[in-house]
Structures are given as structure tokens and as C-alpha cells.
């Protein structure tokens, strides 16, 4: 049924939007304004049943968007990241990536499709011609903008079509949860992991080069030895993660040359064990000066005095190297008497 078949009394009132159109060209206005074509009324403008059908269609699309968002979250939680599926013609692909892509795409598509269908079938489509106006906003312009906004809100039928309004708010409120769930990919919270290493009471100090437990006789005065905790092997899947916190450097200093009282108490016959990880940005320390007992970080030249509690004497490092308390077990091997008493490496925001 076209608008020509509808009785005149059922059609919306026509509006005059000529706004000074020039219908005949003259010297002042050489181009005639043909004006707007006759407005064609849509079925939804004159048939409430058609409008209801459009309303249900829009609401259905918003509802599908909500369900797709819920499916996205469920897939993210339930599907293992290493699971693969065969999808023709894509072949073998990640099941998780496929599910996330389909559900997120469907959710976005349905919101867009619902908005387009709403605008094309229910919102007013009356053409309006308006004259250009100065850029500055005069009071009357502001008043007109507010009036137009209220008129637009009225013509959008959002106040009258409660089903559309409710489902639209639901879809738009639920969809951002997809982004919130994706924050999980930032990784689990560190909890207390940054404050502890593999060192513990009774852990043997193992030479990094020979992979053998160290005895006091293996550490000569003035030498620098690197050690790792007993049980940590290079083929372990978490080796790099753990050694980045547990790497140890061992130096033997004459006990009378040790200035810090606690350092002397935590040593064994002048053998001191300090974290190898620089407290500036976490570089491995590897340069040792025998005469001064200073160790130097090769990255930014932070310098620590191992004879005085490994305090910082130069460079950007913010605090001293943590010391590991060591002793000797019944078999004569060097062992840890506990973990570091403070986090190793650079400071972090929750360090207290």
C-alpha cells in the first residue's frame, strides 16, 4: 500500500520548509531552487501494526546482541586457548579465536543493524531544509538547538516504544563487558610472587657453570661466582622466570674488610651472597672490582659496595642489593638459611 492509497486524514500533517527558496531565477539569484520533492510516507507512518513489527525487529536485534555478548564471555572462559577446530575453507584454526570473532562480530553487527532499522522505519524521515547561519551561537540559536533536540527525541519514538528503549539500553550496557573480560589477558595478579624466590632454608647454592653444589673452599678471596637454587634446571619451563629472581652472585671478602654488621652475620667465613639483579631496571650484574669490592651494572653503571651492605654508591639504582643469608650444612656445602627478606630487582608500585 502506497501513500497515495491512504486517506488524507490518516497522513501526518505536512510541513512547510521552503525557507525563502527561489523558484524563478533572476539577476540576484541566477540559480533557481527546485525545492524539496513531495514527501513519501512510509508504511510505519500510517500503519501501527507495521510500526509494531519494526519495533519487534529492532528489539530482536538488540536481544541477539546481548546473547552474543554473553556467548563471547562464556567462550572466553570455557574454551581452552590451545584447542583447534577445522572450519571449511579456513582449515584448522584456534577454536577460541574463531568463537570470540564470531560472537563479538555478531554483537556489534546486531547493534548496528538495529540502529539502522530503527532509523529507517520508525524515526521521522521528513526532509528539512534550513538556511546557513553564522558560526557563533546566538541565544536564539541555542534555543532552536534545544527545541530541535527535544523534537528529535520526540520523533525517535524512544519514549513511546518502551520495548526498543529497554532492549537498546540492555545491549549497550552489556556489550562493554566484552572489553572488561579481555583485561584477563593482562595476566593474573602477581599477589606475593614478586616478593619471594625459590630460595629457602636448606636450599643448596649450585654453581651456574658446573651445576654442582658449592663448598666454601670453592670460593676464593676476590673471586666472583654465580649460583642458582638447588633443583632449578635450565630445561624447566619456568627457568627464565625463576632465575630472573633467584640469580645469585657470591663473593669472598676478608671478614675484617666487611663494614656492615648484618652483612658479616649473614655471611660464612667472609663469603657473602647477594642478588645478581640490579635494583634499577633488573639487568644482571657481572662486573666486579677486587680491590674496592664494588660491583657494576653494565646497563646504566649503577655501582654497589659489597663490603658495605651492597649499598648504592653511584648510578640510578634506588636501593641496595638484597643479601641472602647463608651457612654450611652437615655435608660441608653452602646452603641458604631462608629467602631474601625483601623483593629482588627494581622497585614496583606496591612495594612496601
C-alpha positions in Angstrom: 0.0 0.0 0.0 1.5 3.4 -1.0 0.8 6.8 0.5 -1.4 7.6 -2.5 -3.9 4.9 -1.3 -4.1 6.2 2.2 -6.9 8.6 3.1 -5.7 12.1 3.6 -6.9 12.3 7.2 -4.6 9.4 8.2 -1.4 11.0 6.8 0.8 13.1 9.1 0.4 16.8 8.7 2.6 18.3 6.0 5.1 20.9 7.0 6.3 23.9 5.0 10.1 24.0 4.8 10.6 26.4 1.9 12.7 28.9 4.0 13.0 31.5 1.2 13.5 29.2 -1.7 13.8 31.0 -5.1 11.6 29.3 -7.6 12.5 31.6 -10.5 16.0 32.7 -11.5 16.7 36.4 -11.7 19.8 38.6 -11.7 20.3 38.5 -8.0 19.7 34.7 -7.8 20.8 33.2 -11.1 20.1 29.6 -9.9 16.6 28.6 -9.1 15.9 26.4 -6.1 13.8 23.5 -7.2 12.7 22.9 -3.6 12.2 19.5 -1.9 10.3 16.7 -3.7 6.9 15.6 -2.3 7.4 13.5 0.8 6.6 9.8 0.5 5.1 8.4 3.7 6.3 5.0 4.9 4.1 2.1 5.9 5.1 2.5 9.5 4.0 6.2 9.5 0.3 5.2 8.8 0.0 1.6 10.0 0.6 1.0 13.7 0.8 -2.8 13.0 3.7 -2.2 10.7 5.3 0.0 13.3 4.9 -2.7 15.9 6.6 -5.2 13.6 9.5 -2.9 13.1 9.7 -2.3 16.8 9.9 -6.1 17.4 12.5 -6.5 14.8 14.7 -3.8 16.4 14.2 -5.3 19.8 15.1 -8.8 18.4 18.4 -7.5 17.0 19.3 -5.8 20.3 18.4 -9.1 22.2 20.6 -11.1 19.8 23.4 -8.7 20.5 23.0 -9.3 24.2 23.1 -13.0 23.8 26.1 -12.8 21.6 28.0 -10.7 24.2 27.1 -13.4 26.8 28.3 -16.1 24.4 31.6 -14.1 23.9 32.2 -14.1 27.7 31.3 -17.8 28.0 33.6 -18.8 25.1 36.5 -16.7 26.6 36.2 -18.5 29.9 35.3 -22.1 28.7 37.3 -22.7 25.5 41.0 -23.7 26.1 43.4 -21.4 24.2 45.2 -24.3 22.6 42.1 -26.1 21.2 41.8 -26.1 17.4 38.9 -26.9 15.1 38.5 -27.4 11.4 36.4 -24.8 9.6 36.0 -25.0 5.9 37.5 -23.3 4.0 39.8 -21.8 6.7 41.3 -25.1 7.7 42.5 -25.8 11.2 42.2 -22.6 13.3 42.0 -21.7 17.0 38.6 -22.5 18.4 38.9 -19.7 20.9 39.8 -17.1 18.3 37.0 -18.3 16.0 34.4 -18.2 18.8 35.5 -14.8 20.0 35.5 -13.3 16.5 32.0 -14.7 15.6 30.3 -13.7 18.8 31.9 -10.2 19.0 31.2 -9.5 15.4 27.6 -10.7 15.7 27.1 -8.5 18.8 28.4 -5.4 17.0 26.5 -6.2 13.8 23.2 -6.6 15.6 23.6 -3.3 17.4 24.4 -1.5 14.1 21.6 -3.3 12.2 19.1 -2.5 14.9 20.0 1.2 14.9 19.8 1.4 11.1 16.4 -0.4 11.0 15.1 1.8 13.8 16.2 5.0 11.9 14.8 3.9 8.6 11.4 2.6 9.7 10.4 4.4 13.0 12.3 7.6 13.3 10.9 10.6 11.4 12.2 10.9 7.8 10.7 14.2 6.9 13.2 16.3 4.9 14.0 19.6 6.5 15.7 22.5 4.7 17.5 25.0 6.8 19.4 28.2 5.9 23.0 28.6 6.8 23.7 30.6 9.9 26.7 32.3 11.5 29.2 30.2 13.4 28.7 31.9 16.6 25.9 30.6 18.7 23.4 33.3 19.4 20.8 32.8 22.2 18.1 32.2 19.7 20.2 29.5 18.0 20.8 27.8 21.3 17.1 27.9 22.0 16.5 26.4 18.5 19.0 23.7 19.1 17.3 22.6 22.3 14.0 22.7 20.6 15.3 20.6 17.7 16.8 18.2 20.2 13.5 17.8 22.0 11.7 17.4 18.7 14.2 14.8 17.6 13.8 12.9 20.8 10.1 13.0 20.3 10.3 11.8 16.7 12.7 9.0 17.6 9.7 7.5 19.5 12.1 6.3 22.2 9.7 7.5 24.9 6.8 5.7 23.3 8.5 2.5 22.2 9.5 1.1 25.6 10.4 -2.3 24.2 13.1 -0.7 21.9 14.3 1.5 24.7 14.7 -1.3 27.2 16.5 -3.7 24.8 18.7 -1.0 23.4 19.9 0.0 26.9 20.5 -3.7 27.7 22.6 -4.3 24.6 24.7 -1.1 25.0 25.2 -1.8 28.8 26.1 -5.4 28.3 28.4 -5.0 25.3 31.3 -3.2 27.2 31.6 -6.3 29.4 33.5 -7.9 26.4 36.3 -5.4 26.9 36.3 -5.9 30.6 36.7 -9.6 30.2 39.6 -9.1 27.8 41.5 -7.5 30.7 42.1 -11.0 31.8 44.8 -11.2 29.1 46.9 -8.8 31.1 47.8 -11.8 33.2 47.0 -12.9 36.7 47.6 -10.7 39.6 51.2 -11.1 41.0 49.9 -11.5 44.6 53.1 -12.3 46.6 55.1 -13.7 43.7 57.3 -10.6 43.3 58.3 -10.8 47.0 59.6 -14.4 47.0 62.1 -16.5 45.1 63.0 -20.2 45.1 65.5 -19.7 47.9 64.5 -21.2 51.2 66.0 -22.8 54.3 68.2 -25.7 53.3 68.5 -24.9 49.6 72.0 -25.6 48.3 73.9 -23.0 46.4 74.6 -24.6 42.9 77.4 -23.2 40.7 75.8 -21.9 37.5 78.8 -23.1 35.4 79.5 -26.5 36.8 75.9 -27.3 38.0 77.5 -28.6 41.2 76.8 -27.6 44.9 79.4 -25.2 46.2 81.7 -25.7 49.2 83.4 -22.8 51.0 86.7 -24.0 49.5 85.3 -23.4 46.0 85.1 -19.7 46.6 88.4 -17.9 46.6 89.1 -14.5 48.1 88.4 -11.8 45.4 86.5 -14.2 43.1 83.0 -13.7 41.7 80.8 -16.8 41.4 77.3 -17.1 40.1 74.8 -19.5 41.7 71.3 -20.8 41.4 69.0 -22.6 43.8 69.2 -26.4 44.1 66.6 -28.1 41.9 66.3 -25.4 39.2 67.3 -26.7 35.8 67.6 -25.0 32.5 65.2 -27.3 30.8 62.4 -26.4 33.3 59.6 -24.5 31.6 59.7 -21.7 34.2 63.5 -21.5 34.3 63.8 -18.0 32.9 61.1 -16.7 35.2 62.6 -18.1 38.3 66.3 -17.4 37.6 65.3 -13.8 36.9 64.5 -13.5 40.7 66.8 -16.1 42.2 70.1 -15.4 40.4 72.9 -15.1 43.0 76.4 -13.7 43.0 78.9 -14.9 45.6 82.0 -13.1 46.7 84.6 -13.9 49.3 85.9 -10.9 51.3 88.2 -10.9 54.2 85.9 -10.7 57.3 87.9 -7.7 58.7 87.1 -5.8 55.4 83.3 -6.2 55.8 82.0 -2.9 57.2 78.3 -3.8 57.6 77.5 -5.7 60.8 74.4 -7.6 59.4 76.3 -8.5 56.2 79.0 -10.1 58.4 76.4 -12.0 60.4 74.7 -13.3 57.3 78.0 -14.4 55.6 80.1 -17.5 56.2 83.8 -17.1 56.7 83.6 -13.9 54.6 81.5 -15.5 51.8 78.6 -13.2 51.0 75.7 -13.9 48.7 73.8 -11.0 47.0 71.1 -10.9 44.4 72.6 -10.6 40.9 69.6 -8.5 39.7 70.2 -4.7 39.6 67.7 -2.7 41.6 67.4 -0.1 38.8 65.8 -1.9 35.8 66.7 -5.5 36.5 69.9 -6.0 34.5 72.2 -8.8 35.5 75.3 -7.5 37.4 78.5 -9.1 36.2 81.4 -6.7 36.7 83.5 -7.0 40.0 86.4 -4.9 41.2 88.5 -7.0 43.6 90.4 -4.1 45.3 87.3 -2.0 46.1 84.7 -4.8 46.4 82.5 -2.8 44.0 80.1 -4.5 41.5 79.0 -2.6 38.5 75.8 -3.0 36.4 76.7 -2.8 32.7 73.4 -1.3 31.7 73.4 2.1 33.4 76.6 1.9 35.6 74.9 1.6 39.0 77.6 0.7 41.4 77.2 -1.2 44.7 79.7 -1.7 47.5 79.6 -5.4 48.5 81.7 -4.8 51.6 79.2 -2.3 53.0 75.8 -4.0 52.6 75.8 -3.6 48.8 74.7 0.0 49.2 74.5 2.2 46.1 77.5 4.4 45.7 76.8 5.6 42.1 74.2 5.5 39.4 70.4 5.5 39.2 69.6 2.4 41.3 67.3 3.3 44.1 68.3 0.8 46.9 70.9 -1.7 47.9 71.1 -5.3 46.6 69.2 -7.8 48.8 71.5 -10.2 50.7 70.8 -13.9 51.1 71.7 -15.3 54.5 73.9 -18.4 54.0 75.6 -21.1 56.1 77.1 -24.6 55.7 75.2 -27.9 56.1 76.4 -31.1 57.8 78.0 -32.3 54.5 80.0 -29.1 54.1 78.0 -27.5 51.3 76.9 -23.8 51.3 73.2 -23.5 51.8 70.6 -20.8 52.1 69.1 -20.1 55.6 66.0 -18.6 54.1 64.7 -16.4 51.3 65.6 -12.8 50.6 64.0 -10.6 53.2 63.0 -8.0 50.6 61.9 -8.2 47.0 64.8 -8.5 44.5 65.2 -6.3 41.4 63.7 -3.0 40.6 61.1 -1.4 42.9 57.4 -1.9 42.0 54.4 0.2 42.8 53.1 -1.9 45.7 56.4 -2.5 47.3 56.3 -1.6 51.0 
